[in-house]
Amino acid sequence: MTEAFVSAAELMARVLGADGYPFAVIGHPISSADGAALAARAERAAADCARLLTVADG
């Protein structure tokens, strides 16, 4: 999810019964980012996703 749409994603998760659902967030916008910037964002997002997928739930 990009930063600009976090609140929309949180609302959608809540509406679908998954309040607090974790997701990776990247900088916005992506349409004007060059390849290097997109690669850096993707690398951070991949690390965030790996962390989210491997954290034991409380």
N, CA, C and O atoms as a GROMACS GRO file, in nm:
protein
  232
    1MET      N    1   0.085  -0.116   0.000
    1MET     CA    2   0.000   0.000   0.000
    1MET      C    3   0.090   0.122   0.000
    1MET      O    4   0.194   0.123   0.065
    2THR      N    5   0.050   0.227  -0.072
    2THR     CA    6   0.128   0.350  -0.064
    2THR      C    7   0.074   0.435   0.051
    2THR      O    8  -0.041   0.420   0.093
    3GLU      N    9   0.159   0.524   0.100
    3GLU     CA   10   0.125   0.608   0.216
    3GLU      C   11  -0.008   0.681   0.199
    3GLU      O   12  -0.082   0.700   0.296
    4ALA      N   13  -0.036   0.721   0.079
    4ALA     CA   14  -0.158   0.800   0.054
    4ALA      C   15  -0.286   0.720   0.073
    4ALA      O   16  -0.393   0.779   0.091
    5PHE      N   17  -0.277   0.588   0.070
    5PHE     CA   18  -0.397   0.505   0.077
    5PHE      C   19  -0.405   0.418   0.201
    5PHE      O   20  -0.487   0.326   0.207
    6VAL      N   21  -0.322   0.444   0.300
    6VAL     CA   22  -0.322   0.364   0.422
    6VAL      C   23  -0.458   0.369   0.491
    6VAL      O   24  -0.510   0.266   0.532
    7SER      N   25  -0.515   0.488   0.504
    7SER     CA   26  -0.644   0.498   0.574
    7SER      C   27  -0.753   0.420   0.499
    7SER      O   28  -0.839   0.359   0.562
    8ALA      N   29  -0.750   0.421   0.367
    8ALA     CA   30  -0.847   0.344   0.289
    8ALA      C   31  -0.826   0.195   0.310
    8ALA      O   32  -0.924   0.120   0.322
    9ALA      N   33  -0.702   0.150   0.316
    9ALA     CA   34  -0.674   0.008   0.338
    9ALA      C   35  -0.718  -0.034   0.477
    9ALA      O   36  -0.774  -0.142   0.495
   10GLU      N   37  -0.692   0.050   0.576
   10GLU     CA   38  -0.734   0.019   0.713
   10GLU      C   39  -0.887   0.010   0.722
   10GLU      O   40  -0.940  -0.078   0.788
   11LEU      N   41  -0.955   0.102   0.657
   11LEU     CA   42  -1.101   0.099   0.656
   11LEU      C   43  -1.152  -0.028   0.588
   11LEU      O   44  -1.244  -0.092   0.639
   12MET      N   45  -1.096  -0.064   0.476
   12MET     CA   46  -1.138  -0.184   0.404
   12MET      C   47  -1.115  -0.308   0.489
   12MET      O   48  -1.201  -0.397   0.493
   13ALA      N   49  -1.001  -0.316   0.556
   13ALA     CA   50  -0.975  -0.429   0.644
   13ALA      C   51  -1.080  -0.436   0.755
   13ALA      O   52  -1.130  -0.544   0.787
   14ARG      N   53  -1.112  -0.322   0.813
   14ARG     CA   54  -1.212  -0.318   0.921
   14ARG      C   55  -1.348  -0.363   0.870
   14ARG      O   56  -1.417  -0.441   0.936
   15VAL      N   57  -1.388  -0.314   0.752
   15VAL     CA   58  -1.517  -0.350   0.692
   15VAL      C   59  -1.523  -0.500   0.664
   15VAL      O   60  -1.630  -0.561   0.676
   16LEU      N   61  -1.411  -0.558   0.627
   16LEU     CA   62  -1.407  -0.701   0.593
   16LEU      C   63  -1.380  -0.789   0.715
   16LEU      O   64  -1.359  -0.910   0.700
   17GLY      N   65  -1.381  -0.730   0.834
   17GLY     CA   66  -1.365  -0.808   0.956
   17GLY      C   67  -1.222  -0.839   0.993
   17GLY      O   68  -1.197  -0.931   1.071
   18ALA      N   69  -1.127  -0.765   0.938
   18ALA     CA   70  -0.986  -0.790   0.967
   18ALA      C   71  -0.921  -0.664   1.023
   18ALA      O   72  -0.814  -0.623   0.979
   19ASP      N   73  -0.988  -0.603   1.122
   19ASP     CA   74  -0.936  -0.480   1.182
   19ASP      C   75  -0.794  -0.502   1.234
   19ASP      O   76  -0.766  -0.601   1.302
   20GLY      N   77  -0.707  -0.411   1.201
   20GLY     CA   78  -0.568  -0.422   1.243
   20GLY      C   79  -0.482  -0.510   1.155
   20GLY      O   80  -0.368  -0.540   1.189
   21TYR      N   81  -0.536  -0.553   1.039
   21TYR     CA   82  -0.460  -0.638   0.948
   21TYR      C   83  -0.331  -0.567   0.907
   21TYR      O   84  -0.336  -0.454   0.858
   22PRO      N   85  -0.218  -0.631   0.925
   22PRO     CA   86  -0.091  -0.566   0.891
   22PRO      C   87  -0.061  -0.571   0.742
   22PRO      O   88  -0.093  -0.669   0.675
   23PHE      N   89   0.000  -0.467   0.691
   23PHE     CA   90   0.043  -0.464   0.552
   23PHE      C   91   0.163  -0.373   0.538
   23PHE      O   92   0.186  -0.286   0.622
   24ALA      N   93   0.239  -0.394   0.433
   24ALA     CA   94   0.357  -0.313   0.406
   24ALA      C   95   0.312  -0.182   0.342
   24ALA      O   96   0.216  -0.178   0.266
   25VAL      N   97   0.384  -0.075   0.375
   25VAL     CA   98   0.353   0.058   0.323
   25VAL      C   99   0.478   0.112   0.253
   25VAL      O  100   0.588   0.106   0.307
   26ILE      N  101   0.458   0.165   0.133
   26ILE     CA  102   0.568   0.227   0.059
   26ILE      C  103   0.535   0.372   0.031
   26ILE      O  104   0.420   0.415   0.045
   27GLY      N  105   0.636   0.447  -0.009
   27GLY     CA  106   0.619   0.588  -0.040
   27GLY      C  107   0.526   0.611  -0.158
   27GLY      O  108   0.511   0.526  -0.246
   28HIS      N  109   0.467   0.727  -0.158
   28HIS     CA  110   0.374   0.766  -0.263
   28HIS      C  111   0.426   0.896  -0.324
   28HIS      O  112   0.479   0.980  -0.252
   29PRO      N  113   0.414   0.914  -0.452
   29PRO     CA  114   0.355   0.825  -0.553
   29PRO      C  115   0.459   0.730  -0.609
   29PRO      O  116   0.580   0.748  -0.590
   30ILE      N  117   0.412   0.629  -0.678
   30ILE     CA  118   0.505   0.539  -0.745
   30ILE      C  119   0.514   0.567  -0.894
   30ILE      O  120   0.612   0.529  -0.959
   31SER      N  121   0.414   0.633  -0.948
   31SER     CA  122   0.411   0.656  -1.094
   31SER      C  123   0.524   0.746  -1.142
   31SER      O  124   0.567   0.735  -1.257
   32SER      N  125   0.572   0.834  -1.057
   32SER     CA  126   0.678   0.925  -1.099
   32SER      C  127   0.816   0.882  -1.049
   32SER      O  128   0.915   0.951  -1.073
   33ALA      N  129   0.823   0.770  -0.980
   33ALA     CA  130   0.951   0.723  -0.928
   33ALA      C  131   1.031   0.655  -1.039
   33ALA      O  132   0.975   0.586  -1.125
   34ASP      N  133   1.163   0.674  -1.036
   34ASP     CA  134   1.247   0.607  -1.135
   34ASP      C  135   1.277   0.465  -1.090
   34ASP      O  136   1.238   0.424  -0.980
   35GLY      N  137   1.344   0.391  -1.173
   35GLY     CA  138   1.372   0.251  -1.145
   35GLY      C  139   1.446   0.227  -1.015
   35GLY      O  140   1.414   0.134  -0.941
   36ALA      N  141   1.544   0.311  -0.986
   36ALA     CA  142   1.622   0.295  -0.863
   36ALA      C  143   1.535   0.320  -0.740
   36ALA      O  144   1.545   0.248  -0.641
   37ALA      N  145   1.450   0.421  -0.747
   37ALA     CA  146   1.361   0.451  -0.634
   37ALA      C  147   1.260   0.339  -0.614
   37ALA      O  148   1.231   0.301  -0.501
   38LEU      N  149   1.206   0.287  -0.723
   38LEU     CA  150   1.112   0.175  -0.712
   38LEU      C  151   1.180   0.051  -0.655
   38LEU      O  152   1.122  -0.020  -0.573
   39ALA      N  153   1.302   0.025  -0.698
   39ALA     CA  154   1.376  -0.090  -0.647
   39ALA      C  155   1.401  -0.076  -0.497
   39ALA      O  156   1.389  -0.174  -0.423
   40ALA      N  157   1.435   0.043  -0.451
   40ALA     CA  158   1.459   0.066  -0.308
   40ALA      C  159   1.330   0.046  -0.230
   40ALA      O  160   1.331  -0.015  -0.123
   41ARG      N  161   1.220   0.096  -0.282
   41ARG     CA  162   1.091   0.079  -0.214
   41ARG      C  163   1.052  -0.067  -0.210
   41ARG      O  164   1.002  -0.116  -0.109
   42ALA      N  165   1.075  -0.137  -0.320
   42ALA     CA  166   1.042  -0.279  -0.326
   42ALA      C  167   1.126  -0.360  -0.226
   42ALA      O  168   1.075  -0.452  -0.163
   43GLU      N  169   1.251  -0.324  -0.213
   43GLU     CA  170   1.339  -0.394  -0.119
   43GLU      C  171   1.290  -0.375   0.025
   43GLU      O  172   1.286  -0.470   0.103
   44ARG      N  173   1.253  -0.252   0.059
   44ARG     CA  174   1.200  -0.226   0.194
   44ARG      C  175   1.067  -0.298   0.214
   44ARG      O  176   1.043  -0.356   0.320
   45ALA      N  177   0.981  -0.295   0.113
   45ALA     CA  178   0.850  -0.360   0.124
   45ALA      C  179   0.867  -0.512   0.139
   45ALA      O  180   0.795  -0.574   0.216
   46ALA      N  181   0.961  -0.571   0.066
   46ALA     CA  182   0.986  -0.714   0.077
   46ALA      C  183   1.032  -0.750   0.218
   46ALA      O  184   0.990  -0.852   0.274
   47ALA      N  185   1.120  -0.668   0.275
   47ALA     CA  186   1.166  -0.692   0.412
   47ALA      C  187   1.049  -0.679   0.510
   47ALA      O  188   1.037  -0.759   0.602
   48ASP      N  189   0.964  -0.579   0.490
   48ASP     CA  190   0.845  -0.562   0.575
   48ASP      C  191   0.753  -0.683   0.564
   48ASP      O  192   0.703  -0.733   0.664
   49CYS      N  193   0.731  -0.730   0.442
   49CYS     CA  194   0.644  -0.847   0.420
   49CYS      C  195   0.702  -0.970   0.488
   49CYS      O  196   0.628  -1.046   0.551
   50ALA      N  197   0.831  -0.991   0.476
   50ALA     CA  198   0.896  -1.106   0.540
   50ALA      C  199   0.876  -1.098   0.691
   50ALA      O  200   0.847  -1.199   0.755
   51ARG      N  201   0.893  -0.980   0.747
   51ARG     CA  202   0.874  -0.961   0.890
   51ARG      C  203   0.729  -0.990   0.929
   51ARG      O  204   0.704  -1.059   1.028
   52LEU      N  205   0.633  -0.939   0.852
   52LEU     CA  206   0.492  -0.960   0.881
   52LEU      C  207   0.454  -1.108   0.873
   52LEU      O  208   0.370  -1.155   0.949
   53LEU      N  209   0.515  -1.180   0.781
   53LEU     CA  210   0.482  -1.320   0.762
   53LEU      C  211   0.549  -1.413   0.863
   53LEU      O  212   0.508  -1.528   0.879
   54THR      N  213   0.651  -1.364   0.931
   54THR     CA  214   0.724  -1.452   1.023
   54THR      C  215   0.706  -1.416   1.169
   54THR      O  216   0.761  -1.484   1.256
   55VAL      N  217   0.633  -1.311   1.198
   55VAL     CA  218   0.609  -1.272   1.338
   55VAL      C  219   0.498  -1.359   1.395
   55VAL      O  220   0.390  -1.371   1.337
   56ALA      N  221   0.527  -1.420   1.508
   56ALA     CA  222   0.426  -1.504   1.575
   56ALA      C  223   0.316  -1.414   1.631
   56ALA      O  224   0.345  -1.310   1.689
   57ASP      N  225   0.193  -1.455   1.613
   57ASP     CA  226   0.079  -1.378   1.663
   57ASP      C  227   0.059  -1.408   1.810
   57ASP      O  228   0.032  -1.521   1.850
   58GLY      N  229   0.074  -1.301   1.892
   58GLY     CA  230   0.062  -1.296   2.032
   58GLY      C  231   0.019  -1.402   2.114
   58GLY      O  232   0.013  -1.387   2.236
   0.00000   0.00000   0.00000
